[in-house]
Amino acid sequence: MRVVVALAVEVGIVAVVLQGAVDVATAIAALVFAPLGYLVSYRRRAAKGFAIKVALSVALMVAMAQFLGSVRTVTSVDQARLPLAGLFLWVQVLHAFDVPRRRDLAFSVVSSVTLVAVGGALSLTTSYLWLLLPWAGLAAAWLWLSASPRPDQVVRPVSTRRISEGRRSRGAGARSAAVGGVVAVAIGGLVFLSMPRLPATLVRTPPFSLGDRGATPTDQEGIQNPGLPAAGTDGVVDFAPDGYPGFSSAMDLRARGQLSDEVAFRVRADQPALWRAEAFDRYDGTVWTPSDDAEEGLASLGEGEGYAVPVTGLETELPSAYTRHVVQTFYLDSTQPNMLFAAARAERVFFPSGGLRIDRDGAIRSPILLDEGVVYSVISEVPAIPMGLLQQLPAPDRRTEALAPYLQLPEDLPARVGRLARRIVVDAGSEADAVAAVERWLAANTRYDLTVAREPEGVDAIDHFLFETRRGFCEHIASAMAVLLRSVGIPTRIVVGFGPGHRNPFTGYWEVRQSDAHAWVEVWYPEAGWLTYDPTFGVPAAEPSFASRFPITEAVAAVGNFVRRQVPQPVKAAVGGAARAVVGGVRGIVGAGPAVLVVPALVTVVVVLARRGRRRRRARGPTDPAGRAYQELVAALAASGRLHEPGDTPREVLAAARWWDPERLAAAELVVATFERSRWAPPEDRPDKVETRRAVDAAASLPRP
């Protein structure tokens, strides 16, 4: 038990150390002195230990003094997490030197729970699971050991064997553990669902230390994207694995390529959002660019209060009833351009550098690249206006000079684009209805396809998309919506950034990957300002996946995504190839439709056969010869009308045979005596094969049922 507890505590210490919660010296000291303390406690477990208790008390006061000194300047509970983790680490190490009894070991296990919880609170990735699993195994071992009495206190009975050594006795422990685990998970889930949660809107200070991070400086007047490749011979900058070409001074619809599945950043937020970066308003037939790149600085609100984001361009301040207060904290896992990502309508920014600037369309830029490890927070007021209210708003006045950039279209745009737009919105009674009609048309008539070929030279990319291919990715779909809406006088702009990503159920963070780079549309409404629309969301894929044709629950999908991202690429490739081969073979035999029913049918057959086999095994009773002979005796008595109670001992069963003739009674006595010796006699007195065979033959001579 001491070894198990010491290992559990060591895993807890490693969990805290790996999250960078303590300095190197403290980490080394804790990892070394904790197991040493448990060794000392074991050797001195019988001693009173008055002197060591005094020494430990003095050391604890020193650790407390250091903790008070380190938290003297903190301004929030969040900033006190790391000093508190260091203090608790020292408490655990000092306690390890004085653990003489079982209850002290129990305190150590509870302390290891706290250490693991601290590590989990600081962890941002699912790799923490590989620390949690061994700790859980050690905790389970401690529970089992603590529930067992000490070996020197166990009084062993004379008889410890059951009459029947069937499957039930061998599997009882495993079944009890499984049932207990299911009950624990169910109760834990109910407790989690019923517990109140701290809304992100109550966060008033940034959850990080604003200071010098040694960041990479950039040209403050421009956008720097270090992940972009050089332009090709045709002047097009294509996708790079970690470089989205839309994060630059232009978004070229001719760009092609594939982004990696690596995590770009993680977001702590109480709801998902499209993480906005910048907007474009001028379209020349193939490329989107901003028509005005003027910027202004953000005003600091004071030490620890962040930067105020002004209302820019045509933005409108909405009543609080039509907004949602969203607090986001971004943790950068890879270097990103010098532009801040945030939910729409940012109001305040907490950033580890000054010199933030904002352009007319609300894009916030920093004087440093967003290097790996940078952390910043944004408070946004996300619009939440009901459709009924939008339908009552007046139509935009196209004569307004400020709207001109958002209604611009190329002079050589084919006329059929405008005719299509007017046909789509012909029945729309309001601006909101027209926007919804265009979204529905795109969802019904276009397909999402990352493999679409590059447009021919000299053609309008949107005209080619709408009338030739009807296939494209988010840049094409969002651009088509913007051009169609502008054709009927509705102001729009293209926005690029990242999609919400996937929420990691283990860490609670939204994991946003490079492949989540995205483009969408913002539509301007009088009295409401710019509102977000993502037309790509409703467009089906060109090649539907299995999950889209046969929907699965969100929970199963989340587990599948988690497993897929943890498995190494070579293993995924091998498993995927084997799965495709099996599915292809099944489809070749029974067709695609019935093939889907094969797996459930096979599972059903296996379950039915397993249950039948288990019932048969239970019906067979004992499998040893002496046990089978005894069961034949019981059956013979029942056939003769000699019934007995299920709880009768073998001697009481034998008493029911006293009316048999002497020969049969002798056979019954031999069977019972052999059965009793096989169950309860010491090993050296148990019947051998010859004696057991005699009992089997004697049972065979009894009357058959």
C-alpha angles and dihedrals in degrees: 000000000000091000092050092049093046091052092048091052091047091053089051091051091049089050091056094041095051091055091059094244094139137034123262096259093051091046094052093044093050094047092050103037099044096066089038089055093054090050091052091047091053094051092046098039093117096046124092091232099201093152095050091049090056092048092050091049091054091048090049091053089051091052090049091051091052090049093051090050093051095049096046093098101038118116101194141035089245092061090054093060097091098046089046090051090052092050093050090048090057091046089055093047093049092046090055089070092061110045107126101147142041094256089057089053088051089056089052091053091050088050090052088054089057092048091051090047091052091050091049092050090053096041119099101183139060090242085089086076089076088063095042095054098057090043090052090051091051092047090052090050090052091050090052093046094045091051091055120081120241112275092240091055096053117107108202115213122229092244120043100153125097121226090238120044093192131144094278095068094046095048099038094096094049092047092049091050092048093049091046091050093050092048091048092050092047093049091045091051092050091049091049092050092049097047117099116243128216107247114233087232089073092063107109104168130046114264094231142056114268106221147111111310097175090249125183111260120223141186102287094209097057144041116263118197110176093186096065120106123225118278117267127239089275091054094250120135107213129202119283122200090255100019124079108196091213089072093080140066092297143026110221115200090203092066116113136180144090131280122216126251093235119127112261097185143331125235129207106205137136093235138021122257142168103268101227123210112165143337136228127204108173120080124187100179098277109023135052118211136165115261092208122035097176114135138196130200125255116242118236115234093205139277109336093356098097129216127310116233111217124221105260137196115338094344117137128207108238128208114261090248089069100046138068121220107229123182115196131185117194123206111193116220096176136020114280133184121279093269127102120236117216144145115274121290100022112203104178134016130200107198133164093235140049128230098070114167135191132204131215093273096051099261110150118210130189132208089236135056116253093250125190109284097028113136126194139160133218130191112208136184101217114199117243107178119162118239092240091061093046090054089058095055117104122253116265118264104240090196091069108112093216090060095054096091090053094051096046118127131175113271090229095050106137112256092231089072090062092045090052091049093051091048091052096051098036093114097039114122097192143016090264091052091050092051091049091048092054091048091052092048092052091048091051100041109032136060133213110241127163092188098061114134123250116270117260117261115274100017127115107255095217094045088050090049096048099043108022116030106010083198129104145110134268095292091056095043095047092044091050090053092048094049093046092050093046088051089064095042102264114136114235141162135195118244127195129196135101133311118242093270122210124303111238105225090204099054101021092229126125105243110211116194132199088252089060091074104130147177127214142158135263117201123200120229125186110250091008105059125206117356126188125243125178107195093175089068092072098040112102122227119262089235108035115221124230090256092054093051094043106028119218128195122275092241093056090046091052092051090047092052091049093051092044093054094048097051115088116251096246090054092048090050093051094046091045092052092050092047092050091050092051094046091047092052093049092048090050090057105039105011131251097285101051090039089073089060095051097079096050090046092051092047090051092050092049092050093048093049092047092052092047090049091050092050090050092050091050091048092052092062119191117017100200119093095243091050092048091050090053091050089052089053090052091049092049091052090049090051089053092052094255101134124183137185118268091239096053118125119237090259091053089050090051090053089065089063096058090104092061121101116270094260095054092040090054090051090050091049091051091051093049094045092050091046093050092049092048090054108035111015120102113265094259093054098047118117118269126223094274093052092045090051090053090054091050091051091047090053090050090058093058120099111280121231 
